[in-house]
Amino acid sequence: MVIINDFLNRCSCLQMWFQGFFIHLLSNLLNIHFTQETEQKLKIKEIKLRVVK
C-alpha cells in the first residue's frame, strides 16, 4: 500500500507541475499579445484616478 500511495503522490505532483507549466506557457503567450493593450488600459485607469483625486 505504501508503494502505491507514494506512486500516486508522485503522479499528482507531476500533474500539478505540468498544469503549472502549461498555465505558465499559456500566460506567457497571452502576455505577449495582450501586454500593450493592458498597459494602455492601466495607463488610462491611472489617468482617470489622478483626475478623480
PDB file of N, CA, C and O in Angstrom, chain B, residues numbered from 101:
ATOM      1  N   MET B 101       0.832  -1.219   0.000  1.00  0.00           N
ATOM      2  CA  MET B 101       0.000   0.000   0.000  1.00  0.00           C
ATOM      3  C   MET B 101       0.863   1.264   0.000  1.00  0.00           C
ATOM      4  O   MET B 101       0.561   2.236  -0.693  1.00  0.00           O
ATOM      5  N   VAL B 102       1.934   1.235   0.783  1.00  0.00           N
ATOM      6  CA  VAL B 102       2.786   2.424   0.878  1.00  0.00           C
ATOM      7  C   VAL B 102       3.365   2.769  -0.486  1.00  0.00           C
ATOM      8  O   VAL B 102       3.420   3.936  -0.875  1.00  0.00           O
ATOM      9  N   ILE B 103       3.798   1.728  -1.214  1.00  0.00           N
ATOM     10  CA  ILE B 103       4.404   1.953  -2.536  1.00  0.00           C
ATOM     11  C   ILE B 103       3.385   2.595  -3.470  1.00  0.00           C
ATOM     12  O   ILE B 103       3.709   3.529  -4.203  1.00  0.00           O
ATOM     13  N   ILE B 104       2.138   2.087  -3.441  1.00  0.00           N
ATOM     14  CA  ILE B 104       1.089   2.635  -4.311  1.00  0.00           C
ATOM     15  C   ILE B 104       0.816   4.087  -3.942  1.00  0.00           C
ATOM     16  O   ILE B 104       0.698   4.940  -4.822  1.00  0.00           O
ATOM     17  N   ASN B 105       0.714   4.373  -2.652  1.00  0.00           N
ATOM     18  CA  ASN B 105       0.470   5.750  -2.211  1.00  0.00           C
ATOM     19  C   ASN B 105       1.588   6.677  -2.657  1.00  0.00           C
ATOM     20  O   ASN B 105       1.335   7.786  -3.127  1.00  0.00           O
ATOM     21  N   ASP B 106       2.822   6.221  -2.510  1.00  0.00           N
ATOM     22  CA  ASP B 106       3.977   7.020  -2.928  1.00  0.00           C
ATOM     23  C   ASP B 106       3.901   7.300  -4.423  1.00  0.00           C
ATOM     24  O   ASP B 106       4.141   8.423  -4.868  1.00  0.00           O
ATOM     25  N   PHE B 107       3.563   6.260  -5.199  1.00  0.00           N
ATOM     26  CA  PHE B 107       3.452   6.406  -6.652  1.00  0.00           C
ATOM     27  C   PHE B 107       2.365   7.413  -7.000  1.00  0.00           C
ATOM     28  O   PHE B 107       2.563   8.271  -7.861  1.00  0.00           O
ATOM     29  N   LEU B 108       1.216   7.313  -6.334  1.00  0.00           N
ATOM     30  CA  LEU B 108       0.107   8.238  -6.602  1.00  0.00           C
ATOM     31  C   LEU B 108       0.501   9.660  -6.234  1.00  0.00           C
ATOM     32  O   LEU B 108       0.181  10.605  -6.955  1.00  0.00           O
ATOM     33  N   ASN B 109       1.195   9.809  -5.112  1.00  0.00           N
ATOM     34  CA  ASN B 109       1.644  11.144  -4.708  1.00  0.00           C
ATOM     35  C   ASN B 109       2.568  11.743  -5.754  1.00  0.00           C
ATOM     36  O   ASN B 109       2.451  12.920  -6.096  1.00  0.00           O
ATOM     37  N   ARG B 110       3.487  10.933  -6.261  1.00  0.00           N
ATOM     38  CA  ARG B 110       4.411  11.435  -7.285  1.00  0.00           C
ATOM     39  C   ARG B 110       3.652  11.807  -8.549  1.00  0.00           C
ATOM     40  O   ARG B 110       3.956  12.818  -9.182  1.00  0.00           O
ATOM     41  N   CYS B 111       2.657  10.990  -8.924  1.00  0.00           N
ATOM     42  CA  CYS B 111       1.865  11.285 -10.121  1.00  0.00           C
ATOM     43  C   CYS B 111       1.122  12.602  -9.952  1.00  0.00           C
ATOM     44  O   CYS B 111       1.097  13.425 -10.867  1.00  0.00           O
ATOM     45  N   SER B 112       0.515  12.804  -8.784  1.00  0.00           N
ATOM     46  CA  SER B 112      -0.235  14.043  -8.571  1.00  0.00           C
ATOM     47  C   SER B 112       0.714  15.236  -8.575  1.00  0.00           C
ATOM     48  O   SER B 112       0.359  16.312  -9.058  1.00  0.00           O
ATOM     49  N   CYS B 113       1.923  15.050  -8.037  1.00  0.00           N
ATOM     50  CA  CYS B 113       2.918  16.129  -8.073  1.00  0.00           C
ATOM     51  C   CYS B 113       3.279  16.465  -9.513  1.00  0.00           C
ATOM     52  O   CYS B 113       3.369  17.637  -9.880  1.00  0.00           O
ATOM     53  N   LEU B 114       3.486  15.428 -10.332  1.00  0.00           N
ATOM     54  CA  LEU B 114       3.804  15.645 -11.742  1.00  0.00           C
ATOM     55  C   LEU B 114       2.660  16.353 -12.444  1.00  0.00           C
ATOM     56  O   LEU B 114       2.872  17.262 -13.246  1.00  0.00           O
ATOM     57  N   GLN B 115       1.433  15.921 -12.127  1.00  0.00           N
ATOM     58  CA  GLN B 115       0.267  16.532 -12.759  1.00  0.00           C
ATOM     59  C   GLN B 115       0.199  18.010 -12.391  1.00  0.00           C
ATOM     60  O   GLN B 115      -0.038  18.861 -13.248  1.00  0.00           O
ATOM     61  N   MET B 116       0.408  18.306 -11.111  1.00  0.00           N
ATOM     62  CA  MET B 116       0.409  19.703 -10.663  1.00  0.00           C
ATOM     63  C   MET B 116       1.494  20.478 -11.404  1.00  0.00           C
ATOM     64  O   MET B 116       1.262  21.600 -11.855  1.00  0.00           O
ATOM     65  N   TRP B 117       2.681  19.880 -11.530  1.00  0.00           N
ATOM     66  CA  TRP B 117       3.797  20.554 -12.190  1.00  0.00           C
ATOM     67  C   TRP B 117       3.457  20.837 -13.638  1.00  0.00           C
ATOM     68  O   TRP B 117       3.714  21.931 -14.141  1.00  0.00           O
ATOM     69  N   PHE B 118       2.867  19.829 -14.326  1.00  0.00           N
ATOM     70  CA  PHE B 118       2.512  20.024 -15.733  1.00  0.00           C
ATOM     71  C   PHE B 118       1.453  21.099 -15.882  1.00  0.00           C
ATOM     72  O   PHE B 118       1.528  21.934 -16.783  1.00  0.00           O
ATOM     73  N   GLN B 119       0.450  21.079 -14.983  1.00  0.00           N
ATOM     74  CA  GLN B 119      -0.590  22.109 -15.029  1.00  0.00           C
ATOM     75  C   GLN B 119       0.031  23.485 -14.853  1.00  0.00           C
ATOM     76  O   GLN B 119      -0.267  24.407 -15.613  1.00  0.00           O
ATOM     77  N   GLY B 120       0.885  23.626 -13.863  1.00  0.00           N
ATOM     78  CA  GLY B 120       1.546  24.901 -13.626  1.00  0.00           C
ATOM     79  C   GLY B 120       2.378  25.324 -14.827  1.00  0.00           C
ATOM     80  O   GLY B 120       2.403  26.495 -15.205  1.00  0.00           O
ATOM     81  N   PHE B 121       3.063  24.342 -15.421  1.00  0.00           N
ATOM     82  CA  PHE B 121       3.921  24.621 -16.574  1.00  0.00           C
ATOM     83  C   PHE B 121       3.095  25.105 -17.755  1.00  0.00           C
ATOM     84  O   PHE B 121       3.457  26.081 -18.411  1.00  0.00           O
ATOM     85  N   PHE B 122       1.971  24.415 -18.030  1.00  0.00           N
ATOM     86  CA  PHE B 122       1.133  24.807 -19.163  1.00  0.00           C
ATOM     87  C   PHE B 122       0.476  26.154 -18.913  1.00  0.00           C
ATOM     88  O   PHE B 122       0.384  26.979 -19.822  1.00  0.00           O
ATOM     89  N   ILE B 123       0.019  26.381 -17.690  1.00  0.00           N
ATOM     90  CA  ILE B 123      -0.578  27.679 -17.353  1.00  0.00           C
ATOM     91  C   ILE B 123       0.462  28.776 -17.541  1.00  0.00           C
ATOM     92  O   ILE B 123       0.160  29.847 -18.068  1.00  0.00           O
ATOM     93  N   HIS B 124       1.693  28.499 -17.105  1.00  0.00           N
ATOM     94  CA  HIS B 124       2.790  29.460 -17.257  1.00  0.00           C
ATOM     95  C   HIS B 124       3.030  29.758 -18.739  1.00  0.00           C
ATOM     96  O   HIS B 124       3.153  30.918 -19.132  1.00  0.00           O
ATOM     97  N   LEU B 125       3.097  28.695 -19.563  1.00  0.00           N
ATOM     98  CA  LEU B 125       3.310  28.869 -21.004  1.00  0.00           C
ATOM     99  C   LEU B 125       2.181  29.669 -21.626  1.00  0.00           C
ATOM    100  O   LEU B 125       2.415  30.607 -22.388  1.00  0.00           O
ATOM    101  N   LEU B 126       0.948  29.287 -21.291  1.00  0.00           N
ATOM    102  CA  LEU B 126      -0.215  29.966 -21.868  1.00  0.00           C
ATOM    103  C   LEU B 126      -0.223  31.429 -21.474  1.00  0.00           C
ATOM    104  O   LEU B 126      -0.449  32.302 -22.312  1.00  0.00           O
ATOM    105  N   SER B 127       0.025  31.699 -20.195  1.00  0.00           N
ATOM    106  CA  SER B 127       0.002  33.093 -19.744  1.00  0.00           C
ATOM    107  C   SER B 127       1.107  33.887 -20.433  1.00  0.00           C
ATOM    108  O   SER B 127       0.915  35.057 -20.765  1.00  0.00           O
ATOM    109  N   ASN B 128       2.273  33.253 -20.651  1.00  0.00           N
ATOM    110  CA  ASN B 128       3.346  33.938 -21.383  1.00  0.00           C
ATOM    111  C   ASN B 128       2.921  34.263 -22.799  1.00  0.00           C
ATOM    112  O   ASN B 128       3.135  35.377 -23.276  1.00  0.00           O
ATOM    113  N   LEU B 129       2.308  33.281 -23.483  1.00  0.00           N
ATOM    114  CA  LEU B 129       1.850  33.513 -24.858  1.00  0.00           C
ATOM    115  C   LEU B 129       0.813  34.625 -24.887  1.00  0.00           C
ATOM    116  O   LEU B 129       0.849  35.495 -25.757  1.00  0.00           O
ATOM    117  N   LEU B 130      -0.117  34.592 -23.926  1.00  0.00           N
ATOM    118  CA  LEU B 130      -1.165  35.610 -23.881  1.00  0.00           C
ATOM    119  C   LEU B 130      -0.562  36.965 -23.544  1.00  0.00           C
ATOM    120  O   LEU B 130      -0.968  37.986 -24.099  1.00  0.00           O
ATOM    121  N   ASN B 131       0.411  36.973 -22.628  1.00  0.00           N
ATOM    122  CA  ASN B 131       1.052  38.234 -22.246  1.00  0.00           C
ATOM    123  C   ASN B 131       1.686  38.908 -23.446  1.00  0.00           C
ATOM    124  O   ASN B 131       1.609  40.129 -23.589  1.00  0.00           O
ATOM    125  N   ILE B 132       2.314  38.122 -24.310  1.00  0.00           N
ATOM    126  CA  ILE B 132       2.966  38.691 -25.493  1.00  0.00           C
ATOM    127  C   ILE B 132       1.945  39.462 -26.315  1.00  0.00           C
ATOM    128  O   ILE B 132       2.240  40.529 -26.852  1.00  0.00           O
ATOM    129  N   HIS B 133       0.725  38.903 -26.408  1.00  0.00           N
ATOM    130  CA  HIS B 133      -0.287  39.539 -27.248  1.00  0.00           C
ATOM    131  C   HIS B 133      -0.982  40.691 -26.530  1.00  0.00           C
ATOM    132  O   HIS B 133      -1.346  41.686 -27.158  1.00  0.00           O
ATOM    133  N   PHE B 134      -1.166  40.561 -25.219  1.00  0.00           N
ATOM    134  CA  PHE B 134      -2.042  41.497 -24.524  1.00  0.00           C
ATOM    135  C   PHE B 134      -1.318  42.540 -23.685  1.00  0.00           C
ATOM    136  O   PHE B 134      -1.967  43.432 -23.139  1.00  0.00           O
ATOM    137  N   THR B 135       0.007  42.459 -23.563  1.00  0.00           N
ATOM    138  CA  THR B 135       0.691  43.415 -22.680  1.00  0.00           C
ATOM    139  C   THR B 135       0.435  44.848 -23.112  1.00  0.00           C
ATOM    140  O   THR B 135       0.113  45.695 -22.280  1.00  0.00           O
ATOM    141  N   GLN B 136       0.572  45.129 -24.392  1.00  0.00           N
ATOM    142  CA  GLN B 136       0.416  46.508 -24.855  1.00  0.00           C
ATOM    143  C   GLN B 136      -0.994  47.007 -24.556  1.00  0.00           C
ATOM    144  O   GLN B 136      -1.169  48.122 -24.064  1.00  0.00           O
ATOM    145  N   GLU B 137      -2.012  46.172 -24.854  1.00  0.00           N
ATOM    146  CA  GLU B 137      -3.393  46.579 -24.587  1.00  0.00           C
ATOM    147  C   GLU B 137      -3.602  46.844 -23.104  1.00  0.00           C
ATOM    148  O   GLU B 137      -4.153  47.876 -22.723  1.00  0.00           O
ATOM    149  N   THR B 138      -3.156  45.900 -22.260  1.00  0.00           N
ATOM    150  CA  THR B 138      -3.381  46.059 -20.830  1.00  0.00           C
ATOM    151  C   THR B 138      -2.606  47.254 -20.289  1.00  0.00           C
ATOM    152  O   THR B 138      -3.103  47.967 -19.418  1.00  0.00           O
ATOM    153  N   GLU B 139      -1.399  47.480 -20.790  1.00  0.00           N
ATOM    154  CA  GLU B 139      -0.628  48.646 -20.345  1.00  0.00           C
ATOM    155  C   GLU B 139      -1.380  49.924 -20.669  1.00  0.00           C
ATOM    156  O   GLU B 139      -1.458  50.830 -19.839  1.00  0.00           O
ATOM    157  N   GLN B 140      -1.936  50.002 -21.876  1.00  0.00           N
ATOM    158  CA  GLN B 140      -2.697  51.191 -22.250  1.00  0.00           C
ATOM    159  C   GLN B 140      -3.901  51.356 -21.332  1.00  0.00           C
ATOM    160  O   GLN B 140      -4.188  52.461 -20.872  1.00  0.00           O
ATOM    161  N   LYS B 141      -4.613  50.247 -21.062  1.00  0.00           N
ATOM    162  CA  LYS B 141      -5.780  50.316 -20.181  1.00  0.00           C
ATOM    163  C   LYS B 141      -5.367  50.777 -18.785  1.00  0.00           C
ATOM    164  O   LYS B 141      -6.036  51.613 -18.178  1.00  0.00           O
ATOM    165  N   LEU B 142      -4.255  50.224 -18.277  1.00  0.00           N
ATOM    166  CA  LEU B 142      -3.783  50.614 -16.952  1.00  0.00           C
ATOM    167  C   LEU B 142      -3.434  52.098 -16.923  1.00  0.00           C
ATOM    168  O   LEU B 142      -3.763  52.794 -15.962  1.00  0.00           O
ATOM    169  N   LYS B 143      -2.778  52.581 -17.958  1.00  0.00           N
ATOM    170  CA  LYS B 143      -2.430  53.999 -18.012  1.00  0.00           C
ATOM    171  C   LYS B 143      -3.691  54.849 -18.011  1.00  0.00           C
ATOM    172  O   LYS B 143      -3.758  55.869 -17.324  1.00  0.00           O
ATOM    173  N   ILE B 144      -4.699  54.427 -18.787  1.00  0.00           N
ATOM    174  CA  ILE B 144      -5.968  55.166 -18.823  1.00  0.00           C
ATOM    175  C   ILE B 144      -6.584  55.185 -17.426  1.00  0.00           C
ATOM    176  O   ILE B 144      -7.078  56.218 -16.976  1.00  0.00           O
ATOM    177  N   LYS B 145      -6.553  54.022 -16.732  1.00  0.00           N
ATOM    178  CA  LYS B 145      -7.102  53.953 -15.375  1.00  0.00           C
ATOM    179  C   LYS B 145      -6.332  54.888 -14.453  1.00  0.00           C
ATOM    180  O   LYS B 145      -6.934  55.602 -13.651  1.00  0.00           O
ATOM    181  N   GLU B 146      -5.009  54.891 -14.559  1.00  0.00           N
ATOM    182  CA  GLU B 146      -4.195  55.769 -13.716  1.00  0.00           C
ATOM    183  C   GLU B 146      -4.563  57.224 -13.956  1.00  0.00           C
ATOM    184  O   GLU B 146      -4.715  57.998 -13.011  1.00  0.00           O
ATOM    185  N   ILE B 147      -4.705  57.590 -15.219  1.00  0.00           N
ATOM    186  CA  ILE B 147      -5.056  58.973 -15.551  1.00  0.00           C
ATOM    187  C   ILE B 147      -6.419  59.316 -14.952  1.00  0.00           C
ATOM    188  O   ILE B 147      -6.594  60.392 -14.381  1.00  0.00           O
ATOM    189  N   LYS B 148      -7.389  58.397 -15.082  1.00  0.00           N
ATOM    190  CA  LYS B 148      -8.723  58.632 -14.524  1.00  0.00           C
ATOM    191  C   LYS B 148      -8.640  58.801 -13.013  1.00  0.00           C
ATOM    192  O   LYS B 148      -9.288  59.681 -12.445  1.00  0.00           O
ATOM    193  N   LEU B 149      -7.831  57.946 -12.354  1.00  0.00           N
ATOM    194  CA  LEU B 149      -7.684  58.041 -10.905  1.00  0.00           C
ATOM    195  C   LEU B 149      -7.096  59.395 -10.523  1.00  0.00           C
ATOM    196  O   LEU B 149      -7.549  60.015  -9.561  1.00  0.00           O
ATOM    197  N   ARG B 150      -6.109  59.852 -11.251  1.00  0.00           N
ATOM    198  CA  ARG B 150      -5.493  61.145 -10.953  1.00  0.00           C
ATOM    199  C   ARG B 150      -6.505  62.262 -11.133  1.00  0.00           C
ATOM    200  O   ARG B 150      -6.553  63.204 -10.343  1.00  0.00           O
ATOM    201  N   VAL B 151      -7.312  62.148 -12.180  1.00  0.00           N
ATOM    202  CA  VAL B 151      -8.324  63.180 -12.429  1.00  0.00           C
ATOM    203  C   VAL B 151      -9.328  63.202 -11.283  1.00  0.00           C
ATOM    204  O   VAL B 151      -9.741  64.271 -10.832  1.00  0.00           O
ATOM    205  N   VAL B 152      -9.722  62.012 -10.811  1.00  0.00           N
ATOM    206  CA  VAL B 152     -10.695  61.930  -9.718  1.00  0.00           C
ATOM    207  C   VAL B 152     -10.117  62.547  -8.453  1.00  0.00           C
ATOM    208  O   VAL B 152     -10.818  63.260  -7.734  1.00  0.00           O
ATOM    209  N   LYS B 153      -8.846  62.280  -8.177  1.00  0.00           N
ATOM    210  CA  LYS B 153      -8.219  62.833  -6.970  1.00  0.00           C
ATOM    211  C   LYS B 153      -8.098  64.339  -7.124  1.00  0.00           C
ATOM    212  O   LYS B 153      -7.598  65.014  -6.224  1.00  0.00           O
TER     213      LYS B 153
END
